């Protein structure tokens, strides 16, 4: 499976442009890429900050390959593919449940999955040339770790292909092997708070939920939690 890549110099957000393309009759799979977003979005209604020309911004539109009730797992599956791709480039990323990628606690990438007219939209933002300055949040960029001459635009199609392959693999293998791979690359030395319980992650459930273990050894199943560190405001 391949997806046509459509480039823009600037859009409000690649996901919003993908929705417009769908409304105009374009059928998936296709991917929208942009050099700059004026109104990028992150999880839970937060903004995605991307200085002009410094980020890799892509939204992949694809027909869902799994039942609708399993789409909440999409960010887990995409995170695995994105982490593999960045590690292949030479960036030592770790996955921060449920939808961020970080290097030593500094955010380098985020994922936003949503549905529009029955189509799965996979939004990916990667700090490429420069890391945005966000109060209270550590950030980093791909070119902090790899050859500064690495061409961003030449790598976008490869990223899209890897996302497609990863989503296809998820539909074939099911949730459990993907959750296991996510956990193998996940940050461990972080703390989350959920419903008054504070603890460290000890695994990923088959449905993508986080297993949290508190100080008493009790485990909690978390579907939405916040980090209990200085990055909580940007990384929840």
CORNORGI-V913475 format. One record per residue. PSI is psi in whole degrees, -180 to 180 (NA if undefined). OMEGA is omega in whole degrees, 0 to 359 (NA if undefined). D_CENTER is the distance of its C-alpha to the mean C-alpha in whole Angstrom. Layout:
psi: <PSI	PSI>
omega: <OMEGA	OMEGA>
d_center: <D_CENTER	D_CENTER>
//
This chain:
psi: <135	162	133	134	125	120	143	145	-40	137	167	-52	149	-32	-41	-37	-38	-39	-39	-40	-41	-43	-29	1	-2	136	145	161	141	165	138	127	147	151	-23	143	139	-17	52	147	147	-169	149	34	7	158	149	113	125	95	144	127	4	-7	163	118	119	140	123	128	125	145	134	135	-3	164	152	-35	-10	1	-19	-21	-9	-42	-32	-48	-43	-40	-40	-47	-42	-41	-41	-43	-45	-39	-36	-33	-19	13	121	65	157	152	131	109	138	-11	20	157	135	160	114	43	-1	127	132	-22	155	161	140	113	135	171	147	119	40	6	138	125	120	104	131	130	129	126	115	-67	-37	150	130	148	114	119	132	7	124	137	161	175	158	-44	-1	-18	-15	177	122	-17	-2	122	119	-50	-31	-14	-9	-44	-37	-41	-48	-43	-40	-38	-44	-45	-40	-41	-38	-42	-41	-45	-29	-40	-26	179	-42	-48	-33	-41	-39	-41	-40	-47	-33	-21	9	151	138	-37	58	163	144	156	134	120	41	-11	135	133	-173	150	140	6	170	128	164	-23	6	-6	159	134	121	133	124	-177	-21	-4	-2	140	142	139	119	126	-16	114	170	150	141	60	-175	-16	5	-39	-35	-19	5	NA>
omega: <176	180	176	180	182	185	171	173	182	173	173	169	181	178	177	177	177	178	178	178	177	180	179	174	178	181	178	6	171	181	175	176	181	175	182	173	177	182	180	183	173	181	176	175	181	178	171	184	181	177	186	175	186	188	169	189	185	166	177	175	185	173	180	181	181	179	184	184	179	186	176	180	187	181	177	181	179	179	179	180	181	178	177	182	180	177	177	177	181	180	186	186	169	180	175	182	2	192	179	173	185	173	182	177	180	184	179	184	177	184	174	177	179	179	175	180	178	180	176	176	181	179	181	173	181	172	186	185	182	176	179	177	182	181	177	183	174	179	176	184	181	185	170	189	185	178	181	179	181	186	180	186	181	184	187	180	177	178	180	179	179	177	178	180	180	178	177	178	178	182	181	187	185	188	191	180	179	177	178	179	177	182	180	180	187	171	180	186	175	178	176	172	178	177	178	179	178	180	181	179	179	177	177	178	182	179	178	177	180	170	183	179	181	186	180	182	179	180	179	176	188	174	175	180	178	176	177	176	186	179	187	185	183	191	182	NA>
d_center: <21	20	19	20	19	20	20	21	22	21	19	19	15	14	13	17	18	17	19	22	22	22	25	27	27	24	23	20	18	18	15	16	15	16	18	18	17	19	17	14	12	9	10	13	15	14	14	12	14	15	18	20	19	17	14	12	11	11	11	12	15	16	18	17	18	18	20	19	19	17	14	13	12	9	6	8	9	6	5	9	9	7	9	12	12	12	14	16	17	18	15	16	12	12	9	9	10	8	5	5	7	11	14	17	15	14	11	10	6	4	2	6	8	12	15	18	21	20	17	14	12	8	7	5	7	9	12	14	18	18	16	17	19	18	21	20	17	17	15	15	15	15	19	19	19	20	23	23	24	21	21	17	19	20	17	15	17	16	12	13	15	13	11	14	15	13	13	17	17	15	18	21	20	19	17	19	18	14	15	17	15	12	15	16	14	13	14	18	20	18	20	19	21	21	25	27	26	24	23	21	19	20	18	16	18	18	17	14	16	16	20	21	24	26	29	32	30	29	26	24	21	18	16	16	16	16	17	20	20	21	17	17	17	14	12	13>
//
